[in-house]
């Protein structure tokens, strides 16, 4: 399976992939000597200890999107990655945990039809999946989390309708364990785009408070706009310098105690 993966020059200016810290790299699955695993229109790094991706980066061409069905495409483990480092259906059977895409399936379905179909299928590898309560891409704040990419394309005069997105789970030491798997309760997303030739990047944090007892209960989803620097404090990676320079988070967003969750897409500073 050969795939081009994430394109760092997709936006017409360099916006590369995250760089794992020493501890993050030590915990990462290596494929052909690299911690970066490529698919059609996206790339990712896998954590051996957590058995989920630590980051996923994907390109979206809003002008080339194809409406493709997900019917008949199975969730499968990537045969290139040792099965013991992937979390599969054993976690999701007979409970309310959804198999949630990190790189959204619809985001990846663009380009020539055969390429879009390949990306559609690639999105279902368990390397791109994390447990989500009732699929927060659809349900959180009326779908706010899942609509961030659509919002920037709709609300901002983005050059060439192209965006690059970075996302993944936040691995906390006190994440609750269910069926032997530590379930992430926080996720992050950073969206890079170009306006009038200028690179911009807006970053977000989703806090998903899950109470795992005999039943799976959902407390509340809260979405915050944050800085890349704040995200890095929670992650075993650093974002490229170009994205830091393009960060749209203003000073008033940085005070965590004072920060308010996003109530709607209108609250976002693009």
N, C-alpha and C positions, 0 to 999 in steps of 0.2 A: 504494500500500500504506500504509494508515494503521494505526498501532498505538499503544496507550496507553503502552507502555513501563513502566519501573520506577516503582512508587508509593512515594514517600518517606514517606507517612503510613500505609502498609500495616499497620504494627505498632500503630497507635493513638497513636504518639508519633513525632516527627520523626526519621528516620534517612535522611538524604539521600544523594546520589551523591558519589563522589570529585571533587575539584577538581584539574585538571591544573596542574602547575607551568608557568612561562612557556615552558620548553623543550619540555615535553610538549604544551602547547597549540599551539606553533608547528609541531610534527610531526604534529598530529592532522588527520584528514579532517574537513572541515566540510560539514554538510548543512543547508541552509536557515539558514545563519548560526550554527549551533550545532555544537559538537564531540560532542554527545550524539546517538546514533542509537537510535531507539526501535523495539522489536518487541513482540510479545505477551508480557506478563509480564516482559520484561527490556529493558535498555538497555545501550549500550556506547560506547566511544570507540576509534577505529582509529588506529594508528600508521602514517603514510605510509612511514617508513623501514624498519620491520620487517614491515609488511604483515600484522600480527596485531592483535587487540584489546589495548589497554594495560590496560583494565579492563572487566569485565562485572558488572552488578548485576542481581539477579533476586529476585522474590518467590515464596514457596512457601506455598500454603494446604493444609496437611496434611489438613484435613477435607474438602477438595473435590477430591482427586486422582482422575484418571481413568486407567485402564489402557488405553493406546492402543498400537497396533502401530507400529513404524517401517518396516514393509515397504512398499516402493514409493516411499518419499520420497527424492528425490535430493539429494545435496550440490550446492549451486549458489552462484555468486557473487551477492551482492545487487546488483540492477541500479541501485539508488540510489547506490552507491558506485563510483567509478572502478575498473575492473577491475585497473589496474596497482597499486592499493593493497591488493589482496586476494591471498592465496596459495591457489591452487586445486589441482586434481588433478595438475597437472604435478609437484608435490612428492612425491605419495604413491604414484605408480605403481611397481610392481615392487620394493618394498622392505618392511621391517618397520614402517615408520612408519604408525601409525593416524591417522585423522582423528578427533581427540578433542574432544568437546564441552567448552567452558568452563562455560557454564551447562548443567547436566545436563538431558538431554531429559526424563527422568521428573519432574524438579523442576517443569517448566514446564506439565505436562499437568494442569491443574486448572480448575475453573469450569464454566460451561455447556458442553455437548459441543462446540458449534461453536467456542467460544473456545479450549477445550483442544486441539482439532484444529488450529486456526490456530497456537497456540503450539508444538505438536509439529512442524509444518512449518517454522516460523520458526527453530527450533533448528538446522536443517540448513544455514543460510546459512554460507558460509565465514568470515564475520566472527566467528562464534561457535566457530570451529574452530582448534585448534593441533595440530602434530605431537606425538604421544605414542607412546612405545614400547609396542606391544601394549596400548594403552588403559589408562593407569594408573588411570582411574576404576574399572576392574574388577579390576586385578591387584595394585595396590600394597598390600603388607602385608595380603594377603588382602582387599583392597578397602577398607582403612581410609580412604584419601583420598576415595574415592567414597561412603563411608558416613557422612561427617561430618554431613551434613544429616539423614540418617535417625537418627543417634545422638542428636542434640540433641532431636529430636521424641520419641524413645523413652525417653531417660534423664532428661529434665528436664521439670518441670511447666510447659511453655511455654503462655502465655496464648493461647487460641483456636487452638492448633496452627499458628500462623503464624510464619515466619522470613523474614528477608531475607539474601541472601548476596552477597558481593562477591568477585570472583576474577579471575585472569588470569595471564599469564606475567611473569616477571622478565626484563628485557632486560639482559644482561650484554655488555660490550664484547668479551669473549673467547669468546662463544658460537661453537661450531663451525659452519662453513658447509657446507651440503650442497645440491647443485643450485642454487647461487646464493642460498640462503636461510639466514640465521642461525637455528639451531634452539635455542629456549629450553630450558635444562636445569633451571630452577627455576620454580615456580609458587606462587601464594599464594591464600589463601581466608580471608575473615573472615565469621563468621556472627553476625548480630544477632537477638536474640529478647527477649521480655518475660516476666518471671517475677513474679507478684504485683504487676503494674503497674510493675515496675522494668526499664529497658532494660539488657541485657547484650550484650557482644560478645566473641567468642573468635576469635583469629586464628591462622593456621597457615601454615607454609612447607614446600613439598615440594622437595627437592633431587633432581634427576634427572640423574645423571652419565651422559652419553651419549658413547661413543667412536665417532666416525664415520670409518671407514676404507673399505675396499672393501666390507666388510660392516658392518651396523649392530649394535653390541653394547651390551648393557645392563649397566652396572655394578651400581648399587644405588639403590633408592628409599629416601629417609629423610624422615620427616615429623616436624616440630617444632612445638610450640606456641610462639608468639612474641607480642610486643606489636605493636600497630599502629605505634608509633613506630619500631620496628626495621624493619618492612616499608617504611615511608616512606623510610628511608635507601636502599632498594634500588629505589625506584620514582619515576617522574616525576609523582607525585600526592600529595595529602594527603587523609586521611579526615576526615569531618565531626567537629566538636568533640563532638557528642553521642555518637559512637561511642568517641572517646578516653576520655570520662568513664565510659563503660560497660565499658571493657576489663577482662576477667577475668584477664589475665596477671599473676601475682604477681611480686614482686621477684626470687624465686629463678629465675624463667624468663628473666630479662633477661641473665644472664651467658652470653654465647654459647659461650665456651670450656668451660664446665661443663655446658652443656645436653645432655640425653640425648634421642635420638629417641624418639618415641612407639612403644611396643611393641604397644599395643592401645588400643582406645577407652576402656578403663578409666583410662588415664593422663591423660585430658583434664581440665583444670580448667574446668568450665562456670560 
